[in-house]
Amino acid sequence: MLRRVGGLLAAAVVCLVVAGCSGEDAAAPQEGGGSTAAAAAAPAKVLAWGEPTQIAGEKGQPLTVTPTGVFFYRGKPEDPMMPAERWFAAVAIRVEAVKGADRMPPGATGEWRIRQGTRMFDSASGNANSAPWVGRVNSGVTPVAPGSPEVAIRTFDVPKGGGELQWVTTGGAPIRWSLPGRTTGGGLDEVKAVMRAG
């Protein structure tokens, strides 16, 4: 029995060595553009903060989306709800239709989220729905038309600044932007007005 098992193991080793030395590799890049599997697995480029890109709107029309500002708020004892992590983050996203009128797509077709390391935060994470400005600013689904951009505010509950802002759809690679580590940029007038009003 031992001799038979040893023989089988030796045969398996020989097969592996021959396959490894044959010069054939199923995962090797194909001529003229590379392996489809490798291309699908390749991470999407991280866009700079404020760099525009296009996504499909609710009706499938192209929309140009540009993150324009981020506002971090730690909370005050008198607030009805404090961040569960450490900071509420309001992200301003400028949305404009390219060809025909459309609306920013609803959560059913994709979601905005923030990635920090291995952790993901969406607009329902922690106490994001209880930030002081939620319900008092435009958070999308936003009607937009060519030449008439709108700003939507997405809110997150995160442990720190930085990371990546992502737009993720089912079956598609995420669109990613490098997220600043501190409050910066524009498009946050509605949030600031709420904070001034208390």
N, C-alpha and C positions, 0 to 999 in steps of 0.2 A: 504493500500500500504506500509506504514511504517513498519507494523508488518511483511509483507511478506519479505521485504528487510532485516529487522533485522534477520529474521529466516534464510535466505540464507547466511548472513554473519556468523551467529553462526555455521551453518553447515560447511561452508568453513573452519572456525577456527578449528573445531573438526577434519576435514579431515587432515589438516596440522599437528595438534598435534599427531594424530594417526600415520601418515606417518613418522613423525620425531622420534617417539618413537618405531617404529617397529623393529629397528635393521637392516633394509635393507637400503643400501646406494649404488646407482648405480655407484657413483664415487669412492667408497672405493677400495683400492688396492686389486687385486685378489691374491689368493694364488699362490706362485711359480713365483713371478717376478713383480707383481704390475700391475696397470691399464695401458693398451696400450695408452690411451689418456694422462694419466699423464706422461708416459715415453716420448711420442712424444713432450710434452710441456716442458720437463725438459731442462734447458739451458745446452749447451755444455760446457765442461771443458775449462777454459782459460789456454792455454799453456804458458810456460815460453818463454821469448824472446830467440831465437836461438834453440828452441826445434823442431826437424823435425817431419813431419807427411806426410801422403800420400793423394794425390788427383788423380782424373782421368785425363789423358791427352786428347788431342783433339781426338785421335783415341780410347780412352778408356783404354789405358795402364796405369798402376800405375806409378805415379811420386812422388818422395820424394821432398818436398818443405821445405825450412828452411829460415826464415828471419834472415839475418846475420848482417845487419847494417842499421842505419837511420841517415840522414844528414838533419839538419834544416837550412834554409837560409831565412833571413828576407828581403833581397833585398837591392839594392843601387839606389840612384837617377838616375844614368846613365843607369840602366837596362831598356830595352824597356817596360817591364811590371813588376809591383810589385804584391805581393800576395794580393788577395782580402780580405782575412781574416787577417792573420798576418805573417804566415810562409809558405814557400814552404818546403815540406818534401819529400826527396828521400829515398825510402825504397828498400834495396837490398835483393833479394830473390834468394837463390841458388836452382836450379832445376836439378834433375837427374832422368833419367829413371831407373826403377827397373828391368824390364824384357826385353822389346823390345823398339826400338826407337820410339819416339813420339814427340809431340810438346806441349808446355805449352798451355792449352786451351784458345781459344779466348774469347773475351767479350760476345759472343753470348751464351756461356754455363755457365758463372759465372763472378764474378767481385771481384777485390780487393778493399777494402775500409777501412777507419778509422772511428771508432765510438768514439765520445767524449760526454759522457752524453747521451742526447737524440738525438744528431745531428750526421748525417752520411756524410762522404766526400768520393767521389770516384775520379777517375783520370780525370773526366771532371768537377769537382766542382770548382767554383771560376775561378782563372787564372792558374790552375794546368798545363794546356797544354802550358803555356807560360813561365815556369821556364827555366832558361838559358841552362840547360842540355837536355831539351826535344828535341828529334830529333837528338841528338848527342851521345846518349848512347843506349845500348840494352834494349828495354822496353818489349820484348816478343811480339808476339808469338815466342817462342824460340825452335828450334830443339834441342833435347837432346837424348843421347844414354847412355846405362849402362856404367859406368866408365868414362864418359865425361860430368861432370856437367857444367852448364852454370849459369851465374848470370843475372837476369833480374831486371831492375830498374823501379819501379812504383812511380809515382809522385802525390803528393796531395797538396792542399791548405788548411791549417788548422789554427785555432785561437791560438793553443798552442801545446806543446808537451804532450805526454802521451795518455792514452786511450787504445783502442784495434785496432790491425790490424786484418782484417777479410777477409777470402775467402768465398764467398757466391755463392751458385748455386741455381737454381730454384728448389724448392721442398725439399731442404736439409737444415739441421741445419748448421749455419755458423761455420767454423773452426776459432778459435779466439786465438790470441796471445796478451800478455800484451806488449804494446808499450812503449819503454823508453821515458822519458820526455826531453832528450837532445841528441845531436849528439853522436853516439857511434857505435862500431862494425866495421866489415870489409865488403868487397865486393863493396866498393864505389870508387874504383880507377878511373873508367871512369868519374864519377861526379867530383871528385877532379881535374882531369886533365882538364876538361872543365872550371872549376872555375879558375884554375891557368892561363889558356890560355886567359881568359877573353872573 
